[in-house]
């Protein structure tokens, strides 16, 4: 009888531990699904884009990852739907200018502004990884 009682108690602990582990995993998944970027991290990422464009490395995995960070997590959510026919790709110099504009807007403490969103959306539409 004592062994059965210990077995039930341990099973209860395992079930409780599993519930906690599942809750932690759920919180971690939610955080990963909706990352939040700070102005500092977005400024660093946009400066990284500038460096990669200057080095003509816009066809690398690092550029793709940095591009996704800026486009998906920096500034306010995009309000305007994407155009049905996307604009033609911009040259590196134009993409560099757009990234520099994003840095300037962030440094003016206006990352949550419509101006930043418009610049980011233009960058997203025309400066994707090659």
ABEGO torsion letter per residue (X at the ends): XAAAAAAAAAAAAAAAAAAAAAAAAAAAAAAAABBBBBAAAAAAAAAAAAAAAAAGAAABAAAAAAAAAAAAABEBBBABBBBABBBBBBBAAAAAAAAAAAAAAAAAGAAABAAAAAAAAAAAAAABBX
